[in-house]
Amino acid sequence: MPPTPRDADRPQELRFSRMERLLGGHPISTVSVDGTSARFVTDPALVRRILVTDARHYGKSELLQKARILSKSGLLAPDDARHRHYRRLAHPHLRTTAVTAHTPLMEDVARATAASWRPGQPVDIQAAMCRTAGRIALNALLGPTSGQTSALLTERLAALSWEMITKPLYGNAARARRPAHRLRQASTDFRTLLARCITDRLNPPGPTTHYLSALLADAGPAAGSALSGEQVCDEAVMMLTAATVTTASVMSWALYTLARHPLAEEKVLKDLAQPADTDTGIGTGARPGHGHGPPGYTLRFLMEVLRLHPPVWITSRRTLTPVTLGEHSLPAGTDVVFSSYLLHRHPAHYRDPHRFDPDRWLTTRPRPQDATYLPFGTGARGCVGETFAWQELHVLLGVLAQEWRLTLQPGTRPRAAAHTTLHPHRLLMIPQPR
């Protein structure tokens, strides 16, 4: 049951089912995460204050980050000035013009994935998507490498991404020795090979235009100092892993959803067969809010997949100064937690919120004054690769859905696993040619 006014400030254990019950209760409740008291926020307007309006009063929190092996330099730096510097460094490689230039790469990798499947042979969809998204990220952000090195990098990044996807964020499971060892080993294996590639590119024979080259050439005046070789490796690992785990999780849900909703699958295929239209996003990979007309069906389909299954399903921040949040006064050092999974299913903002309905986006628009739709976050620390991600999802879905019809093994219905990302637990699907 939701907390009553009498026990609203009494810490509750943070569990997924309990969070759903909290959604119908108070805008701010007290929860316990690994024995640490935190405030759980369910009001989208208050979440927007945390991320946008009063963002300067909130910093990074380690509450839900303990299980992750990621850099604290560059884009993940707690210091805002340093974060902004490396965000500006990454932006030219992820903005619309760069994404357009990378589209042929996305298509080639998607076709290679499709060509690797065999009729009737079950495919581990999440493993396949980790390899596919990892290969795209490596080539787009690091540039071309030799065939053997590229293949090995892809496999090691896929292995690291899978360990990241399935790692719990808190609780005893996050501290368990065996999963932690697997994650550390996967990280070491990938970093070792990546470090050699970085060393080989310290003095390139000609001009380069990839994100790695920008990191290597950066003098870092706005960040206080340039990144060391170790930090360059950290930053590259962070960017590559983040790009891979989110895309792999979303694509797994998208292919699963196509199999579960034959009518939606039919509409997606019909939409993909139409010429590109920048006004609706048909065939362009446009993201929500871009274009003058209602989004095309493929974009609406992906928007709805991301509404129901946002990869970054829970987020934490820490107050840097005393703040007032709603009717609550929070001292500095208070951890606040909110869940995009719950915000996306808020009945006050979405009619029949648990139902899959891409056509809701014909009339529903994510409102800028609150935070009802946050698949990529928002504000100064929102995902810098959002434009890249929308195009990549559109391309991968288009190629794979038009080449293969994927079905679930009889009697299987994967449950949602809320780990580092929200992903389907053990998704095996059987491909048949169109």
Protein Blocks (a to p, Z undefined) as FASTA:
>chain_A
ZZdfklmmgccdddfklmmmmmmmcfbdcddeehiacdddfbfklmmmmmmmmmmmpccd
fklmmmpccdfehjllmblklmmmmmmmmmmmmmmklmmmmmmmmmmmmmmmmmmpcehi
acdfklmmmmmmmmmmmmmmnopadfklmmmmmmmmmmmmmmmmmpcfbdjklmpmklmm
mmmmmmmmmmmmmmmmmmmmmmcfbdcfbfklmmmmpnolmnopacdfklmmmmmmmmmm
mmmmmmmmmmmmmmmmmmmmmmlmmmmmmmmmpccdfknoponlpaehiajbdcdfklmm
mmmmmmmmcfblbccdddfbdcdehjbccdehiacdddfklmmmgfkloghklbccfklm
mmgccdfkbcfbcfnogajkbcfklmmmmmmmmmmmmmmmmmpccdddehiacdddddfb
ccdehiadddddZZ
